[in-house]
């Protein structure tokens, strides 16, 4: 992978995650910030990042690496815009009972 290809792939990763800094992205991916610096130095997107984005967001690894194809292979049931709701569903609780409304 060449530098400009890596930079484009990294920009697509940040776009799909909604992250702007290495610190935010590392927290989202569950890695150390230094791992991002290492990937930039090696000019390589780790497969683990692609797998995380596929399983969490349904993002197409080919789209990340090349910009080609569909952005998403599937859409996850819960949207990132509603993390508390998703967490409650995962916990098997309803929104109203958790917020004291029901």
DAPE-V11416 format. One record per run of one state. SS is the DSSP state (H for helix, E for strand, C for the rest). FROM is the first residue (numbers start at 1). LEN is the number of residues. If there is no record, write none. Layout:
SS,FROM,LEN  SS,FROM,LEN
This chain:
C,1,2  H,3,15  C,18,4  H,22,8  C,30,3  H,33,10  C,43,4  H,47,11  C,58,1  E,59,1  C,60,1  H,61,6  C,67,5  E,72,1  C,73,7  H,80,12  C,92,3  H,95,4  C,99,4
